Amino acid sequence: MNTKIDTAIAYYSKQGSKLLKTVNSKSNITADELIKLGEDMAIIEYKLTALEIAKES
């Protein structure tokens, strides 16, 4: 079970890094884009938190 959780944590961590790189690389990001990327990042963070809790249990 921990192997699947570790794999999922690695996946979502990588997705979060991609989002951060996208935001940081754009010099002319619109407010709508920033809001959408922020919402996506929040979802990833919630999933990572849930996975970390599941890993501890």
LUMNUTI-475138 format. One record per residue: x, z, y of N, C-alpha, C in turn. Coordinates in steps of 0.001 Angstrom, whole numbers. Last residue first. Example, Ala and Ser with C-alpha at 12.3 -4.5 7.8 and 13.67 -1.06 7.14 Angstrom:
% LUMNUTI-475138
keza n_u:12850; n_w:7080; n_v:-2250; ca_u:13670; ca_w:7140; ca_v:-1060; c_u:12900; c_w:7870; c_v:30
keza n_u:13190; n_w:7800; n_v:-5690; ca_u:12300; ca_w:7800; ca_v:-4500; c_u:13200; c_w:7800; c_v:-3300
This chain:
% LUMNUTI-475138
keza n_u:-1021; n_w:8510; n_v:6556; ca_u:-1974; ca_w:9140; ca_v:5626; c_u:-1622; c_w:8899; c_v:4181
keza n_u:752; n_w:6955; n_v:7949; ca_u:1023; ca_w:8384; ca_v:7837; c_u:139; c_w:9059; c_v:6795
keza n_u:-493; n_w:4489; n_v:7869; ca_u:792; ca_w:4648; ca_v:7188; c_u:1124; c_w:6118; c_v:6976
keza n_u:-2665; n_w:4869; n_v:9508; ca_u:-2894; ca_w:4633; ca_v:8085; c_u:-1608; c_w:4839; c_v:7284
keza n_u:-1322; n_w:5077; n_v:11943; ca_u:-2081; ca_w:6226; ca_v:11433; c_u:-2312; c_w:6072; c_v:9935
keza n_u:-302; n_w:2479; n_v:12127; ca_u:618; ca_w:3622; ca_v:12094; c_u:-71; c_w:4864; c_v:11556
keza n_u:-2696; n_w:1031; n_v:12244; ca_u:-1788; ca_w:842; ca_v:11115; c_u:-795; c_w:1992; c_v:11001
keza n_u:-3710; n_w:1875; n_v:14700; ca_u:-4463; ca_w:2136; ca_v:13463; c_u:-3571; c_w:2004; c_v:12241
keza n_u:-1710; n_w:865; n_v:16390; ca_u:-1978; ca_w:2305; ca_v:16336; c_u:-2708; c_w:2663; c_v:15046
keza n_u:-2002; n_w:-1886; n_v:15962; ca_u:-744; ca_w:-1215; ca_v:15607; c_u:-932; c_w:292; c_v:15492
keza n_u:-4574; n_w:-2260; n_v:16994; ca_u:-4302; ca_w:-2524; ca_v:15575; c_u:-3027; c_w:-1829; c_v:15128
keza n_u:-4129; n_w:-1621; n_v:19680; ca_u:-5092; ca_w:-845; ca_v:18891; c_u:-4843; c_w:-1027; c_v:17393
keza n_u:-2298; n_w:-3667; n_v:20333; ca_u:-1887; ca_w:-2266; ca_v:20392; c_u:-2831; c_w:-1360; c_v:19597
keza n_u:-3934; n_w:-5928; n_v:20066; ca_u:-2763; ca_w:-5775; ca_v:19202; c_u:-2313; c_w:-4313; c_v:19181
keza n_u:-5742; n_w:-5413; n_v:22128; ca_u:-6212; ca_w:-5532; ca_v:20744; c_u:-5060; c_w:-5314; c_v:19777
keza n_u:-4030; n_w:-5528; n_v:24323; ca_u:-4737; ca_w:-4280; ca_v:24012; c_u:-5232; c_w:-4286; c_v:22572
keza n_u:-3295; n_w:-8209; n_v:24288; ca_u:-2279; ca_w:-7192; ca_v:24034; c_u:-2928; c_w:-5863; c_v:23680
keza n_u:-5717; n_w:-9399; n_v:24967; ca_u:-5107; ca_w:-9698; ca_v:23664; c_u:-4072; c_w:-8638; c_v:23293
keza n_u:-5972; n_w:-8401; n_v:27557; ca_u:-6974; ca_w:-8054; ca_v:26543; c_u:-6420; c_w:-8291; c_v:25140
keza n_u:-3762; n_w:-9647; n_v:28725; ca_u:-3841; ca_w:-8190; ca_v:28670; c_u:-4842; c_w:-7708; c_v:27639
keza n_u:-4507; n_w:-12307; n_v:28550; ca_u:-3336; ca_w:-11864; ca_v:27799; c_u:-3305; c_w:-10341; c_v:27685
keza n_u:-6734; n_w:-12206; n_v:30304; ca_u:-6896; ca_w:-12614; ca_v:28903; c_u:-5727; c_w:-12126; c_v:28051
keza n_u:-5477; n_w:-11449; n_v:32729; ca_u:-6529; ca_w:-10614; ca_v:32139; c_u:-6689; c_w:-10926; c_v:30657
keza n_u:-3772; n_w:-13638; n_v:33103; ca_u:-3218; ca_w:-12295; ca_v:32961; c_u:-4225; c_w:-11343; c_v:32325
keza n_u:-5598; n_w:-15710; n_v:33423; ca_u:-4643; ca_w:-15738; ca_v:32309; c_u:-4097; c_w:-14340; c_v:32046
keza n_u:-6860; n_w:-14849; n_v:35785; ca_u:-7629; ca_w:-15017; ca_v:34548; c_u:-6725; c_w:-15030; c_v:33322
keza n_u:-4764; n_w:-14938; n_v:37612; ca_u:-5383; ca_w:-13649; ca_v:37297; c_u:-6165; c_w:-13735; c_v:35991
keza n_u:-2071; n_w:-17080; n_v:36516; ca_u:-3310; ca_w:-16808; ca_v:37242; c_u:-3867; c_w:-15450; c_v:36822
keza n_u:1404; n_w:-17340; n_v:37001; ca_u:300; ca_w:-16964; ca_v:36119; c_u:-935; c_w:-16628; c_v:36967
keza n_u:3887; n_w:-18558; n_v:37696; ca_u:2655; ca_w:-18829; ca_v:38435; c_u:1427; c_w:-18543; c_v:37567
keza n_u:5898; n_w:-17978; n_v:36005; ca_u:6080; ca_w:-17564; ca_v:37390; c_u:4812; c_w:-17774; c_v:38209
keza n_u:6188; n_w:-16826; n_v:32723; ca_u:5391; ca_w:-17595; ca_v:33680; c_u:5605; c_w:-17061; c_v:35090
keza n_u:7576; n_w:-15046; n_v:31179; ca_u:8191; ca_w:-16345; ca_v:31425; c_u:7437; c_w:-17171; c_v:32458
keza n_u:6027; n_w:-12781; n_v:30825; ca_u:7253; ca_w:-12666; ca_v:31610; c_u:7875; c_w:-14015; c_v:31954
keza n_u:3960; n_w:-13750; n_v:29184; ca_u:3663; ca_w:-13215; ca_v:30514; c_u:4917; c_w:-13214; c_v:31378
keza n_u:5437; n_w:-14506; n_v:26908; ca_u:4596; ca_w:-15474; ca_v:27614; c_u:4331; c_w:-15012; c_v:29038
keza n_u:6580; n_w:-12105; n_v:26134; ca_u:7452; ca_w:-13200; ca_v:26552; c_u:6670; c_w:-14247; c_v:27334
keza n_u:4242; n_w:-10744; n_v:25414; ca_u:5055; ca_w:-10246; ca_v:26522; c_u:5990; c_w:-11334; c_v:27044
keza n_u:3424; n_w:-12293; n_v:23213; ca_u:2575; ca_w:-12181; ca_v:24400; c_u:3378; c_w:-11718; c_v:25613
keza n_u:5562; n_w:-11841; n_v:21449; ca_u:5276; ca_w:-13202; ca_v:21922; c_u:4434; c_w:-13169; c_v:23189
keza n_u:5252; n_w:-9113; n_v:20984; ca_u:6459; ca_w:-9603; ca_v:21655; c_u:6256; c_w:-11004; c_v:22211
keza n_u:2835; n_w:-9168; n_v:19585; ca_u:2924; ca_w:-8485; ca_v:20870; c_u:4136; c_w:-8937; c_v:21663
keza n_u:3657; n_w:-10484; n_v:17266; ca_u:2639; ca_w:-11094; ca_v:18126; c_u:2658; c_w:-10468; c_v:19519
keza n_u:5440; n_w:-8573; n_v:16252; ca_u:5939; ca_w:-9896; ca_v:16634; c_u:4951; c_w:-10600; c_v:17563
keza n_u:3637; n_w:-6558; n_v:15685; ca_u:4720; ca_w:-6306; ca_v:16636; c_u:5291; c_w:-7621; c_v:17157
keza n_u:2106; n_w:-7784; n_v:13740; ca_u:1489; ca_w:-7498; ca_v:15031; c_u:2533; c_w:-7151; c_v:16089
keza n_u:4086; n_w:-7970; n_v:11665; ca_u:3372; ca_w:-9143; ca_v:12178; c_u:2812; c_w:-8887; c_v:13578
keza n_u:4819; n_w:-5313; n_v:11201; ca_u:5824; ca_w:-6282; ca_v:11640; c_u:5165; c_w:-7508; c_v:12268
keza n_u:2351; n_w:-4331; n_v:10322; ca_u:2975; ca_w:-3780; ca_v:11524; c_u:4018; c_w:-4751; c_v:12072
keza n_u:2030; n_w:-5812; n_v:7965; ca_u:1072; ca_w:-5981; ca_v:9063; c_u:1656; c_w:-5448; c_v:10372
keza n_u:4162; n_w:-4778; n_v:6481; ca_u:4101; ca_w:-6209; ca_v:6779; c_u:3171; c_w:-6472; c_v:7957
keza n_u:3391; n_w:-2116; n_v:6272; ca_u:4633; ca_w:-2451; ca_v:6962; c_u:4670; c_w:-3926; c_v:7354
keza n_u:1072; n_w:-2462; n_v:4754; ca_u:977; ca_w:-1889; ca_v:6096; c_u:2229; c_w:-2238; c_v:6895
keza n_u:2151; n_w:-3455; n_v:2397; ca_u:1191; ca_w:-4265; ca_v:3149; c_u:1070; c_w:-3766; c_v:4583
keza n_u:3725; n_w:-1249; n_v:1697; ca_u:4349; ca_w:-2552; ca_v:1898; c_u:3431; c_w:-3456; c_v:2707
keza n_u:1927; n_w:805; n_v:1269; ca_u:2786; ca_w:865; ca_v:2441; c_u:3461; c_w:-471; c_v:2726
keza n_u:822; n_w:0; n_v:-1193; ca_u:0; ca_w:0; ca_v:0; c_u:868; c_w:0; c_v:1260
